[in-house]
Amino acid sequence: YGGAVAFNVGMNESSIGADVLSEFGPQMVRLVADIARNPKFPETELARLKANRLRQITVAKSQQQQLANEKFLSVLYPNHPYGRMFPTESQVQSYTLDQVKAFHTANYGARRSHFYVVGRFDAAAMEAAIRQSLGDWQPGTEPVFTAPAPKTSRVIHVVDRPGAVQSTIYLGLPVVDPSHPDYVALRVTDAILGGSFGSRITSNIREQKGYTYSPFSTISPFLKNAYWAEIADVTTNVTGASLKEIFFEIDRLQSEAPPAQELQSIQRYLAGIFVLQNSSRNGIINQLQFTELHGLGENYLRDLVRKIYAVTPADVQRVAREYLKDDTM
């Protein structure tokens, strides 16, 4: 078919996808549907996959960025799956093929699923293949979700690595999720503060101070929750100085609204990124998945650029004060 099949697992969704030449679209629909509905789960593969997963975890835990992220999530989301980044070796080894099959039976079905087709294709042939392959798929169960109750306070958690030449900083707190009316303004605020290459924190601790090479801030949205974090690998002996400058930039944005010109530059940047994200087939699918997962409605993507440009300097200052409370990071 001139393509490939990929399977991805995230915090809230699993996906099966394929990229093929247009003339083989209907055939690939049938193949993806068959994978979703009738997996073989061969016994001979289980031991190999367990060993692969354990090797991946060992490698990840040798990297201080992964260790910092693991600690950050565990203290932010205690007693919730969002806070459990890695399974233990005993957990991985304990899984049986019967458990795998039971998980598939309990979680895969038409009721939870969304099927996206993007690109150039014969619409009638594609619809016929979808109806033929998935029209009689059993509904399955409703998804089960327990909303997290994130915890945060002004506290430092240290994962000690003696002799390390760098410190990895994760500094953050819970914020509103994409369904909240302030989410777009929060994205604009994040881009000004640390979420773009021209952001204030990047300019401060990278360009002016030389403490780090590639600091950034991010909003990581989960279902019904999200967190904001500034992340930076800094030279060990300037760890404290880096934190001081990060807090300085947060406080400055809270006390002074950004100049209109700075805000307009960031708005153009975010609007341009949005256009680029919609310029590929996978990009469009990712946008649709995001909209469906968070229940944003069909107008969200249509109105997003307008909402970005509607954010004012006063909005940015208010959002920084209201959600980026540095006394609870």
C-alpha positions in Angstrom: 0.0 0.0 0.0 3.0 2.3 0.2 2.5 3.2 3.8 2.7 2.2 7.4 0.5 1.5 10.5 1.3 3.2 13.8 -0.2 2.6 17.3 0.1 5.3 20.0 -0.9 5.3 23.7 -1.3 8.5 25.6 -2.7 9.6 29.0 -6.3 9.7 27.8 -6.4 8.0 24.4 -5.0 5.2 22.3 -4.9 5.6 18.5 -4.3 3.4 15.5 -3.3 5.3 12.4 -2.1 4.7 8.9 -0.6 6.8 6.1 -1.0 5.3 2.6 -1.2 6.2 -1.1 -4.7 7.5 -1.9 -5.7 4.5 -4.1 -5.3 2.1 -1.2 -7.3 4.1 1.3 -10.3 1.8 1.5 -8.1 -1.3 1.9 -6.2 0.5 4.8 -9.6 1.3 6.4 -10.4 -2.4 6.5 -7.0 -3.2 7.9 -7.1 -0.6 10.7 -10.7 -1.7 11.6 -9.5 -5.4 11.7 -6.6 -4.4 14.0 -8.9 -2.5 16.3 -11.6 -5.2 16.4 -9.7 -8.5 16.1 -6.2 -8.3 17.6 -4.4 -11.7 17.7 -2.4 -11.1 20.9 0.1 -13.9 20.3 1.5 -15.5 23.4 4.9 -15.6 21.9 5.1 -11.8 21.8 4.4 -11.1 25.5 7.8 -11.8 27.0 9.6 -9.8 24.3 7.3 -6.8 24.8 7.8 -6.9 28.5 11.6 -7.0 28.1 11.4 -4.1 25.6 9.3 -2.0 28.0 11.7 -2.7 30.9 14.7 -1.6 28.8 12.8 1.6 27.8 12.2 2.4 31.5 15.8 1.7 32.4 17.0 4.1 29.7 14.5 6.8 30.7 15.4 6.6 34.4 19.1 7.3 33.5 18.1 10.7 32.1 17.6 13.5 34.6 14.9 15.2 32.6 12.8 12.1 32.9 13.5 11.8 36.6 12.5 15.4 37.2 9.3 15.0 35.2 8.5 11.8 37.1 8.9 13.6 40.4 7.0 16.7 39.3 4.0 14.6 38.2 4.0 12.4 41.3 3.8 15.4 43.7 1.3 17.3 41.5 -1.1 14.3 41.0 -0.7 12.0 44.0 -2.9 8.9 44.0 -3.9 9.4 40.3 -2.8 7.8 37.1 -1.6 11.2 35.8 1.0 11.1 38.6 2.4 7.6 37.8 4.9 8.0 34.9 6.6 4.6 35.1 5.4 1.2 36.2 7.5 -0.9 38.4 9.3 -4.0 37.1 7.0 -6.2 39.1 4.0 -4.6 37.5 5.3 -5.1 34.0 6.3 -8.7 34.7 2.9 -9.5 36.3 0.7 -8.8 33.3 -0.8 -11.8 31.7 -2.3 -12.4 28.2 -5.7 -12.9 29.8 -5.4 -9.4 31.4 -4.5 -7.9 28.0 -7.4 -9.5 26.3 -9.8 -8.4 29.1 -8.5 -4.8 28.8 -9.2 -4.8 25.1 -12.7 -6.2 25.6 -13.5 -3.7 28.3 -12.2 -0.6 26.5 -12.4 -1.0 22.7 -15.8 -0.4 21.0 -17.7 1.9 18.8 -19.1 4.1 21.6 -15.7 5.5 22.5 -14.2 5.7 19.1 -13.7 8.4 16.5 -12.6 7.6 13.0 -10.8 10.4 11.0 -9.9 10.4 7.3 -7.8 13.3 6.0 -6.2 13.7 2.6 -7.0 13.0 -1.0 -9.4 10.0 -1.5 -12.5 8.7 -3.2 -15.2 9.8 -0.7 -17.8 7.3 -1.7 -15.4 4.4 -1.7 -14.0 5.5 1.7 -17.4 5.8 3.3 -18.4 2.4 2.0 -15.3 0.8 3.4 -15.9 2.5 6.8 -19.5 1.3 7.0 -18.6 -2.2 5.9 -15.7 -2.5 8.3 -17.1 -0.7 11.4 -20.9 -0.5 10.9 -21.6 -3.6 13.0 -18.9 -2.9 15.7 -20.5 -3.4 19.1 -20.9 -0.2 21.2 -18.8 -1.4 24.1 -18.8 0.4 27.5 -18.8 4.1 28.4 -15.3 5.4 29.3 -14.5 5.5 33.0 -12.7 8.6 34.2 -11.8 9.9 37.7 -10.9 13.6 37.7 -7.7 14.4 39.5 -7.4 16.6 42.5 -3.9 18.1 42.0 -1.9 19.3 44.9 0.5 22.2 44.9 2.4 24.4 47.4 5.5 26.5 47.5 8.0 23.6 48.0 11.3 22.3 46.5 11.6 18.6 45.7 15.2 17.4 45.0 16.2 14.3 43.1 19.9 14.2 44.0 22.5 13.1 41.4 25.9 13.7 42.8 28.4 15.1 40.4 25.9 16.2 37.8 27.0 19.2 35.8 23.5 20.4 35.2 20.3 20.8 37.1 17.0 20.1 35.5 14.3 22.5 36.7 10.6 21.7 36.5 8.7 24.6 38.1 4.9 24.7 37.8 1.4 24.2 39.1 -2.1 23.2 37.9 -4.0 25.5 35.6 -7.3 25.6 33.8 -7.9 23.0 31.0 -8.8 23.7 27.4 -12.6 23.8 28.1 -12.2 26.9 30.3 -12.9 30.3 28.8 -9.5 31.6 30.0 -7.5 28.9 28.3 -6.7 30.8 25.1 -5.6 33.8 27.1 -3.5 31.5 29.2 -1.8 30.2 26.1 -1.0 33.7 25.0 0.4 34.5 28.5 2.5 31.4 28.4 4.0 32.3 25.0 5.0 35.7 26.3 6.5 34.3 29.5 8.4 31.2 28.3 6.5 29.3 25.6 8.2 30.8 22.6 11.8 31.3 21.5 11.4 35.1 21.9 9.8 34.8 25.4 10.9 36.7 28.4 12.3 33.8 30.4 14.2 32.5 27.4 15.6 36.0 26.7 16.6 36.4 30.4 18.3 33.1 31.3 19.5 32.1 27.8 20.4 35.2 25.9 21.3 37.6 28.7 22.6 35.3 31.5 23.8 32.2 29.6 22.5 29.9 32.3 20.9 27.5 29.8 20.6 26.6 26.2 17.0 25.8 25.6 14.5 26.7 28.4 10.8 26.7 27.7 7.5 26.8 29.4 4.5 24.7 28.4 0.8 24.1 29.2 0.2 20.3 29.3 -3.5 19.6 29.0 -5.0 16.4 30.3 -8.7 15.6 30.4 -10.4 17.9 32.9 -7.1 19.3 34.0 -3.8 20.9 32.9 -0.6 22.1 34.3 1.9 24.9 33.5 5.6 24.4 33.8 8.8 26.1 33.1 11.5 23.6 32.2 15.2 24.2 31.9 18.5 22.4 32.0 20.8 24.9 33.7 24.5 24.7 34.8 24.5 23.4 38.4 26.1 26.3 40.1 23.5 28.8 38.7 20.4 26.7 39.8 19.4 29.2 42.4 20.1 32.2 40.2 18.0 30.7 37.4 15.0 30.2 39.7 15.4 33.7 40.9 15.2 35.1 37.3 12.3 32.8 36.4 10.3 34.1 39.4 11.4 37.6 38.5 9.8 37.3 35.1 6.6 35.8 36.5 6.3 38.6 39.0 7.1 41.3 36.4 4.2 40.1 34.1 1.9 40.1 37.1 2.7 43.6 38.1 2.9 45.2 34.6 0.8 44.5 31.5 2.9 43.7 28.5 3.4 46.4 25.8 1.0 46.1 22.9 3.8 45.5 20.4 5.1 42.6 22.3 1.7 41.1 22.6 1.0 41.5 18.9 4.2 39.8 18.0 3.2 36.8 20.2 -0.3 36.7 18.7 1.1 36.6 15.2 3.4 33.8 16.3 0.6 31.7 17.8 -1.7 32.3 14.8 1.1 31.2 12.5 1.8 28.1 14.5 -1.9 27.2 14.3 -1.9 27.5 10.5 1.2 25.4 10.2 -0.4 22.7 12.4 -3.3 22.5 10.0 -1.1 22.2 6.9 -0.5 18.4 7.2 -2.9 15.5 7.3 -1.7 14.3 10.7 -1.8 17.9 12.0 -5.5 18.2 11.1 -6.3 14.9 12.7 -4.5 16.0 15.9 -6.5 19.2 16.0 -9.8 17.2 15.6 -8.7 14.7 18.3 -7.9 17.5 20.7 -11.3 19.2 20.0 -13.2 16.0 20.6 -11.3 14.9 23.7 -11.9 18.2 25.5 -15.5 18.7 24.2 -14.7 22.0 22.7 -17.4 22.0 19.9 -17.0 22.5 16.2 -16.6 26.3 16.5 -13.4 26.0 18.5 -11.0 25.6 15.6 -12.9 28.1 13.5 -12.7 30.8 16.2 -9.3 30.1 17.7 -7.3 32.7 15.7 -9.9 35.4 16.4 -9.8 34.6 20.1 -6.0 34.8 20.1 -6.0 38.3 18.6 -8.8 39.3 21.1 -6.5 38.9 24.1 -5.5 42.3 25.5 -2.5 43.3 27.6 -4.8 43.6 30.6 -6.0 40.0 30.0 -2.4 38.8 30.1 -1.7 40.5 33.4 -4.9 39.2 34.9 -4.2 35.7 33.8 -0.7 35.8 35.1 -1.9 36.9 38.5 -4.9 34.5 38.6 -3.3 31.3 37.4 0.5 31.6 37.6 0.6 32.1 41.4 4.3 31.7 42.2 3.7 31.3 45.9 2.2 27.9 45.2 4.6 26.5 42.6 
